[in-house]
Amino acid sequence: MRRMSPNKQAFAAVAFLLIALSSSKSPLHPLGVTALSSRVPDRSAEASGNMKDERLILPTSGIEAQVISCSPTNVKTDKPPLIFLHGSFHGAWCWQEHYIPYFVDQGFPCIALSWRGTGGTPAGEGIKKIKILEHCQDLQGLLDLLPTILGRDDCPKPILVSHSMAGIYVMKFLEESWKEGKKPRDLFAGIALLCSTPPSGNGKATMRVLKRSLRDAYKITVGFVLKKVNTDATICRLCFFGGNPKVLEDGTIDDLGVSDDDIARYQSNFERDSQAVLDVVDLSKNLPSKLVDSGGQSPFIKDLPPSIVIGAADDFVVDKIGVEETCRYFGLDQPVFVDSPHDVMLTQKWQNGANALLTWIEKEVLDQ
């Protein structure tokens, strides 16, 4: 009998899981608590005077894309621009709250793209699925616009910073560029992947979750496949923000830096930014893992710029094995793990990931 691929095995198992657990007697409802906790101030106001939220035509596709950008004011900088790339259910807005102001304060021009299929960058009438090569096309379009966005023709090579599913888009972009004879180090000053989907996609990871816990597999499946992260606060918190609020010994509630109001706001954004989704059937045919060597390394391993793979110690979505697979793809000895849930850029622990990223940039990119 012909053996199914890991992705098809995962799909079949998840389908069975949904049927088996759909009548579960343990409802997945939000706690409905109003949390009072110490919070990291929203620093976006510090850079808001120079923050731009534009709709720009990408020359590679003609798509009108949302691009949020911000540059240091009153300071001439030759530091490389940072290009922030979000994952599924998110948009460029997710970088705007903390990461963009933080890195602008450090002297870096910052740019965030909303991928095709989000509310900021509509895919077009009736389009519900986006192919991975279309995302690669849009990234190239953004790179072509850098002189316009930054207002200078002599733009330094940018640093790519991707989160979650955007990581596999970056891997595919590097692969396609390599096929065209372009070396990644000639295109980018550095590449950072945060909580990245591994080069083999989510199929193997789904099977690992199924073996670990049917309950966890169910929550992840309904969260992403059925889009319950948009409507169920408990599942949303679990998948992205480290879990439900906790009652402490003194009776106060620790909401992990994400209040009920935050959840409602984020879910509104998630709903808007998940109207069109990645075509997973197409992805399975174009996985970056198809070209790796016996050690799991990419074919362009010798041509990479400085790179870093950052994982989150409290990530419910991307496990340690997946992070290590991404690390091997980039030829790195080991990943860096930070104390954070999956959404490293939005919780009260956002500075852990940001500081790790800044330290790497200063030591491995700027000092080169």
C-alpha positions in Angstrom: 0.0 0.0 0.0 1.3 3.4 -0.9 2.1 5.4 2.2 0.5 8.9 2.6 2.8 11.9 3.0 3.0 13.5 6.5 0.8 16.4 5.3 -1.9 14.0 4.1 -1.6 11.9 7.2 -2.1 15.0 9.3 -5.1 16.1 7.3 -6.8 12.7 7.7 -6.0 12.6 11.4 -7.3 16.1 11.9 -10.5 15.3 10.1 -11.1 12.3 12.3 -10.2 14.4 15.3 -12.8 17.0 14.5 -15.5 14.4 14.2 -14.4 12.6 17.4 -14.2 15.6 19.6 -16.9 17.8 18.2 -19.3 16.5 20.9 -16.9 17.1 23.7 -18.5 17.9 27.0 -15.8 20.4 28.0 -16.8 23.7 26.3 -14.0 26.0 25.2 -15.4 29.3 26.5 -13.5 32.4 27.6 -13.3 33.1 31.3 -15.0 36.4 30.9 -12.8 38.1 33.6 -11.7 41.7 33.7 -8.1 41.6 34.5 -6.1 44.1 36.5 -2.4 43.8 36.0 0.7 45.8 35.5 1.2 46.4 31.9 4.1 47.4 29.6 3.1 50.8 28.2 2.2 51.0 24.5 5.2 52.8 23.0 3.7 53.3 19.6 3.0 56.9 20.4 6.7 57.7 20.6 7.2 57.1 16.9 3.7 58.0 15.7 4.7 61.4 14.4 6.7 59.8 11.7 4.6 56.6 11.3 3.2 56.2 7.8 0.3 53.8 6.9 0.2 53.8 3.1 -1.3 51.8 0.2 1.3 51.3 -2.4 1.1 49.5 -5.8 3.5 46.6 -5.9 5.3 46.7 -9.3 5.6 42.9 -9.5 1.8 42.2 -9.3 -0.1 45.5 -9.4 -1.6 44.6 -6.0 -2.3 47.6 -3.8 -0.6 46.7 -0.5 -0.6 48.2 2.9 2.8 49.3 4.0 3.5 50.7 7.4 6.8 52.5 7.8 8.7 54.7 10.2 12.2 56.2 10.3 14.1 57.9 13.0 13.4 61.6 13.2 16.1 64.2 13.3 18.8 61.6 13.0 20.7 60.6 9.9 21.2 56.8 10.0 23.0 54.4 7.8 21.7 51.4 9.7 19.9 48.8 7.6 16.2 49.0 7.4 14.2 46.3 9.1 11.4 44.6 7.0 8.8 43.0 9.3 6.7 40.2 7.9 3.7 38.9 9.8 2.2 35.4 9.9 -1.3 34.1 9.4 -4.3 35.9 10.8 -2.2 39.0 11.4 -1.3 42.2 9.4 1.4 44.8 9.5 -0.4 46.3 12.5 1.1 43.6 14.8 4.5 45.2 14.5 3.3 48.7 15.0 2.5 48.5 18.7 5.9 47.6 20.1 8.6 46.4 17.7 8.6 49.3 15.2 8.8 52.1 17.9 11.4 50.1 19.7 13.7 49.6 16.7 13.1 53.2 15.4 14.3 54.4 18.8 17.5 52.3 18.2 18.0 54.1 14.9 16.6 51.6 12.4 14.2 52.5 9.6 11.3 50.1 9.9 8.9 48.7 7.3 6.0 46.3 7.7 4.0 44.7 4.9 0.5 43.3 5.0 0.5 40.2 2.9 -2.0 39.7 0.0 -5.3 38.4 1.4 -5.4 40.5 4.5 -7.7 43.5 5.2 -4.9 45.9 4.5 -4.0 44.2 1.2 -7.1 42.6 -0.4 -6.5 39.7 -2.7 -9.3 40.7 -5.1 -13.0 39.9 -5.6 -13.8 36.3 -4.8 -10.2 35.2 -4.1 -10.0 33.0 -1.0 -6.7 31.2 -1.4 -3.2 32.6 -2.0 -0.3 30.6 -3.4 3.1 30.8 -1.7 4.8 32.1 -4.9 2.3 35.0 -4.9 3.6 36.0 -1.5 7.1 35.7 -2.9 6.1 38.0 -5.7 4.7 40.5 -3.2 7.9 40.5 -1.2 9.9 41.2 -4.3 7.5 44.1 -5.0 8.2 45.5 -1.6 11.9 45.3 -2.1 11.6 47.1 -5.4 9.8 49.9 -3.6 12.4 50.4 -0.8 14.0 53.6 -2.4 10.5 55.1 -2.7 9.5 54.2 0.9 12.8 55.3 2.4 13.2 58.3 0.2 16.7 57.4 -0.9 18.3 55.7 -3.9 21.3 54.3 -1.9 19.3 52.0 0.4 21.4 49.7 2.5 20.5 46.0 2.2 17.6 45.3 4.5 17.2 42.8 7.4 14.3 40.5 7.0 12.3 39.8 10.2 9.6 37.2 9.8 7.1 35.6 12.2 5.4 32.3 12.1 4.1 31.4 8.6 6.0 34.3 7.0 9.2 32.3 7.8 8.3 29.7 5.2 7.5 32.5 2.7 11.0 33.8 3.3 12.6 30.4 2.8 10.7 30.0 -0.5 11.7 33.5 -1.6 15.4 32.7 -0.9 15.0 29.4 -2.8 13.4 31.1 -5.9 16.1 33.9 -5.8 18.8 31.3 -5.6 17.4 29.5 -8.7 17.7 32.8 -10.5 21.3 33.0 -9.6 20.9 35.6 -6.8 22.8 35.0 -3.6 20.8 35.7 -0.4 23.7 37.6 1.1 23.7 40.0 -1.9 20.0 40.8 -1.2 19.9 41.0 2.6 22.1 42.2 5.4 20.5 39.6 7.7 17.6 37.2 8.1 15.7 36.6 11.4 12.9 34.1 11.8 10.7 34.3 14.9 8.6 31.2 15.8 8.8 30.2 12.2 6.8 27.5 10.4 9.5 24.9 9.6 10.6 24.2 6.0 8.5 21.0 5.9 5.4 22.9 6.8 2.9 22.1 9.5 2.2 18.4 8.6 4.8 16.8 10.8 4.2 19.2 13.6 0.4 18.4 13.5 1.3 14.7 13.8 3.5 15.4 16.8 0.7 17.3 18.5 -1.7 14.5 17.8 0.6 12.0 19.5 1.1 14.4 22.4 -2.5 15.4 23.1 -5.8 15.0 21.3 -7.1 17.9 23.2 -4.3 20.2 22.1 -4.6 19.0 18.5 -8.3 19.8 18.6 -7.7 23.3 19.9 -5.1 24.1 17.3 -7.2 22.6 14.5 -10.4 24.4 15.3 -8.3 27.5 16.1 -6.7 27.8 12.6 -8.6 25.5 10.2 -12.1 26.6 11.5 -10.8 30.1 12.4 -11.9 29.9 16.0 -9.0 32.2 17.0 -11.3 34.9 15.5 -14.2 34.2 17.8 -13.2 32.1 20.8 -11.2 34.0 23.4 -9.9 31.0 25.1 -8.5 29.4 21.9 -7.2 32.7 20.8 -5.3 33.2 24.1 -4.0 29.7 24.0 -2.7 29.8 20.4 -1.2 33.2 20.4 -0.8 34.7 23.9 0.2 32.0 26.4 -3.1 30.8 27.8 -5.9 32.0 29.9 -5.6 34.6 32.7 -4.5 33.1 36.0 -5.7 33.9 39.5 -2.8 34.6 41.8 -2.5 33.7 45.5 -3.5 37.2 46.5 -6.7 37.0 44.4 -5.5 39.3 41.6 -5.6 38.2 38.0 -2.6 38.0 35.8 -3.8 38.3 32.2 -0.3 37.7 30.8 -0.3 41.3 29.5 -3.3 40.8 27.2 -6.6 42.1 28.6 -10.0 41.1 27.5 -10.2 44.4 25.6 -7.0 43.5 23.8 -8.3 40.1 22.8 -11.5 41.7 21.4 -9.4 44.2 19.4 -7.0 41.5 18.1 -9.8 39.1 17.2 -11.4 41.9 15.1 -8.1 42.3 13.3 -7.7 38.5 12.9 -11.1 38.3 11.3 -10.3 41.0 8.9 -6.9 39.6 8.1 -8.0 36.0 7.3 -10.5 36.5 4.5 -8.1 34.8 2.1 -5.7 32.1 3.4 -2.6 30.3 2.2 -3.4 27.5 -0.4 -2.0 24.6 1.6 -2.4 22.1 -1.3 -0.2 24.3 -3.4 2.2 24.8 -0.4 2.6 21.0 0.0 3.9 20.9 -3.6 6.3 23.8 -3.0 7.7 23.1 0.4 11.3 24.4 0.9 12.2 21.1 2.5 12.0 19.4 -0.9 15.5 20.8 -1.8 17.3 20.2 1.5 20.3 17.9 1.8 20.6 14.9 4.0 21.3 17.1 7.0 18.2 19.3 6.4 20.2 22.3 5.1 19.1 24.5 2.3 21.0 24.4 -1.1 22.2 28.0 -0.6 23.6 27.5 2.8 27.0 29.0 1.9 25.5 32.1 0.4 23.4 33.2 3.4 23.9 36.5 5.3 24.0 36.4 9.1 20.9 34.6 10.2 19.1 33.8 13.5 16.2 31.5 14.4 14.3 32.6 17.5 11.8 30.3 19.2 9.4 31.0 22.1 9.6 28.8 25.2 5.9 29.0 25.7 4.8 28.5 22.1 1.6 26.4 21.7 1.8 26.4 17.9 5.4 25.9 16.9 7.2 23.2 18.9 10.9 22.9 19.7 11.4 20.2 17.0 10.0 22.6 14.4 12.3 25.4 15.5 15.3 23.1 15.4 14.3 22.1 11.8 14.3 25.7 10.7 17.7 26.1 12.4 19.2 23.3 10.4 17.8 24.7 7.2 19.8 27.9 7.8 22.9 26.0 8.9 22.9 27.3 12.4 24.2 25.4 15.4 21.2 26.1 17.6 18.2 28.4 17.9 17.7 31.1 20.5 14.7 30.6 22.8 13.1 33.5 24.6 10.5 33.6 27.4 7.4 34.3 25.4 4.3 32.8 23.8 3.8 32.5 20.1 3.0 36.2 19.4 6.4 37.5 20.5 5.5 41.0 19.4 2.2 41.6 21.3 2.3 40.4 24.9 3.9 42.0 27.9 7.0 39.9 27.2 7.5 41.5 23.8 10.8 43.0 24.9 12.4 39.5 25.3 12.2 38.8 21.6 13.0 42.4 20.6 16.1 42.4 22.9 17.3 39.1 21.5 16.9 40.4 18.0 18.6 43.7 18.7 21.6 41.9 20.4 22.0 39.7 17.3 21.8 42.6 14.9 24.4 44.6 16.8 26.9 41.7 17.2 26.4 39.7 14.0 25.1 42.2 11.4 26.4 45.7 12.2 29.9 44.4 13.3 30.5 42.5 10.1 
